[in-house]
Amino acid sequence: MKEKEIIKLRKLQEKAADRQAEVDAIRAKRASEHADRLAREKEKRDAEIKVISLKEIVLIIIIIGQKQQRIERSEKLPTFRKGAKIARASKTRQRRI
């Protein structure tokens, strides 16, 4: 009778060990999936930051180019005395009329 009880207890232990192994495998799978998800989210954030940085760089280049064009235009403009500017401005107004 004692042998049957020992065999029964061993089967219960094996069953419990198998169940624990299944639970551990499920936990490991979930942990792996969670780590993968976090890695994908980090990659996405890094890519978004890179895109934003590139857009900012392009915007800065455009602004610098616009400022450079203004500087070049202002350097090309002849310098007039106040009276000459007023006379020229009035001629321009007369042409428009």
Secondary structure as UniProt FT lines:
FT   HELIX           2..76
FT   HELIX           82..96
//
